Amino acid sequence: MNDSISDYDRLGGDAAFEPLLRDFYFTRLAASPLASLFPPDLDETYRKQLAFQRMYWGGRDDYTPWRGHPRMRARHLPFPIDPAAAATWMACMSAAVIDSAIPPEWREPFLARLNLIAQAMINQHAPPASPLG
């Protein structure tokens, strides 16, 4: 195996990520209950996510010079993200991945890593049940 090949390239590079993220944002997320958390024009959000994913998976880093350190948790704190929102985000991403050019053997590990990120973004939790019921 050639160690100089990035995971980004193994996942399919721009040829896989550009249509995957277009499907995710403009089709699936836009029609989901999470749509209200995003701006009406998703073009910049798509571009940010593409740059982030490219950098995150070891491709060229356009994100850091443009946006600085990802600070993922801090960037997501203004938005109410509960476990259901994280699950909806993952469901949209999972559906987009199934229809994507990401190689089948990479889909599960790809989604597992994204799920770790989605879980880390949760900043709202349901209040504990009252003992008085």
Phi, psi and omega in degrees: 000140180273113182288349180277354177275126181284160173300327178302316178291322178297326179284349178119356177061202181302327181298332177266317187287321182300307178291326178301310183287331174296313178299313181303307185283307191278340180251299190282306182293320181298334180262004184264169175296346180276352185307325182292343178279350185248156177294154180300323177265110186270005183302310181292322177299316177301312181297320177297314182294320178298314179297319179295310182299318179302312180292315184301322183266010172095010175278193181295149184259091172268343187289306186301313178298331182276313190246349185085193178302140184304323180039052188306310182298313181298320180293335182263351182301326180294347184254133179288109180240110178255176180304324179293321178295317178298320179294321178294317177302314180293323178296318177297316180294317180301315179297320179293321180295319179303323181268010186263177176269006176297130182304137183309322181290345180261348187297312181297311178296326177299309181293325179298317179291320177294326178295323176301318178294314180301318179294324180290340180277349181298125181229006178227132178232149177296140177298148179299147179298141179289134178295344180273351172063000000 
